[in-house]
């Protein structure tokens, strides 16, 4: 069997859920990717990849804009 493991799916769910929390918890928007996904990293579900920092910042910006009505 091939495909992604359950850990990646769980990490993705957690990341999405936490992104949606940014509007109510602005301190989350100050976290770099490594800190933002620390639980998933520690669980071994994902590994850190520095180029995704830019993607993470973009995600934070987009979610904040959507949630604030901008």
C-alpha positions as a Markdown table, in Angstrom:
| # | Residue | x | y | z |
|---|---|---|---|---|
| 1 | Unk | 0.0 | 0.0 | 0.0 |
| 2 | Unk | 1.3 | 3.5 | -0.8 |
| 3 | Unk | 0.3 | 7.0 | -0.1 |
| 4 | Unk | 0.6 | 9.3 | 2.8 |
| 5 | Unk | 0.6 | 8.1 | 6.4 |
| 6 | Unk | -1.9 | 9.0 | 9.0 |
| 7 | Unk | 0.6 | 11.3 | 10.7 |
| 8 | Unk | 0.7 | 13.7 | 7.7 |
| 9 | Unk | -3.1 | 13.8 | 7.6 |
| 10 | Unk | -3.3 | 14.5 | 11.3 |
| 11 | Unk | -0.5 | 17.2 | 11.0 |
| 12 | Unk | -2.4 | 18.8 | 8.2 |
| 13 | Unk | -5.7 | 18.8 | 10.1 |
| 14 | Unk | -3.9 | 20.3 | 13.1 |
| 15 | Unk | -2.2 | 23.0 | 11.0 |
| 16 | Unk | -5.5 | 24.0 | 9.3 |
| 17 | Unk | -7.3 | 24.1 | 12.7 |
| 18 | Unk | -4.6 | 26.3 | 14.2 |
| 19 | Unk | -4.6 | 28.6 | 11.2 |
| 20 | Unk | -8.2 | 29.2 | 11.8 |
| 21 | Unk | -7.5 | 30.1 | 15.4 |
| 22 | Unk | -5.2 | 33.0 | 14.4 |
| 23 | Unk | -8.1 | 35.6 | 14.2 |
| 24 | Unk | -9.0 | 34.9 | 17.8 |
| 25 | Unk | -5.5 | 34.3 | 19.1 |
| 26 | Unk | -3.3 | 36.9 | 17.3 |
| 27 | Unk | -0.2 | 35.7 | 19.1 |
| 28 | Unk | -0.2 | 32.6 | 16.9 |
| 29 | Unk | 0.6 | 34.8 | 13.9 |
| 30 | Unk | 4.0 | 35.6 | 15.4 |
| 31 | Unk | 5.1 | 32.0 | 15.4 |
| 32 | Unk | 7.5 | 30.8 | 12.8 |
| 33 | Unk | 6.6 | 27.5 | 11.1 |
| 34 | Unk | 8.8 | 25.4 | 13.4 |
| 35 | Unk | 7.0 | 26.7 | 16.5 |
| 36 | Unk | 3.6 | 26.7 | 14.9 |
| 37 | Unk | 3.8 | 22.9 | 14.1 |
| 38 | Unk | 6.0 | 21.9 | 17.0 |
| 39 | Unk | 3.6 | 19.3 | 18.3 |
| 40 | Unk | 3.4 | 17.6 | 14.9 |
| 41 | Unk | 7.2 | 17.7 | 14.6 |
| 42 | Unk | 7.7 | 16.2 | 18.0 |
| 43 | Unk | 5.2 | 13.5 | 17.2 |
| 44 | Unk | 7.3 | 12.6 | 14.1 |
| 45 | Unk | 4.4 | 13.2 | 11.8 |
| 46 | Unk | 6.3 | 15.7 | 9.7 |
| 47 | Unk | 9.8 | 17.1 | 9.3 |
| 48 | Unk | 10.8 | 20.7 | 9.1 |
| 49 | Unk | 11.5 | 22.1 | 5.6 |
| 50 | Unk | 12.7 | 25.7 | 5.7 |
| 51 | Unk | 11.3 | 26.8 | 2.3 |
| 52 | Unk | 7.8 | 26.3 | 3.7 |
| 53 | Unk | 8.4 | 29.3 | 6.0 |
| 54 | Unk | 7.4 | 31.6 | 3.2 |
| 55 | Unk | 4.3 | 29.5 | 2.5 |
| 56 | Unk | 3.4 | 29.6 | 6.2 |
| 57 | Unk | 3.7 | 33.4 | 6.3 |
| 58 | Unk | 1.5 | 33.6 | 3.3 |
| 59 | Unk | -1.1 | 31.3 | 4.9 |
| 60 | Unk | -1.1 | 33.5 | 8.0 |
| 61 | Unk | -1.6 | 36.6 | 5.9 |
| 62 | Unk | -4.5 | 35.0 | 3.9 |
| 63 | Unk | -6.3 | 33.6 | 6.9 |
| 64 | Unk | -6.0 | 36.9 | 8.8 |
| 65 | Unk | -7.4 | 38.8 | 5.7 |
| 66 | Unk | -10.3 | 36.4 | 5.2 |
| 67 | Unk | -11.2 | 36.3 | 8.9 |
| 68 | Unk | -11.0 | 40.1 | 9.3 |
| 69 | Unk | -13.0 | 40.7 | 6.2 |
| 70 | Unk | -10.2 | 42.4 | 4.3 |
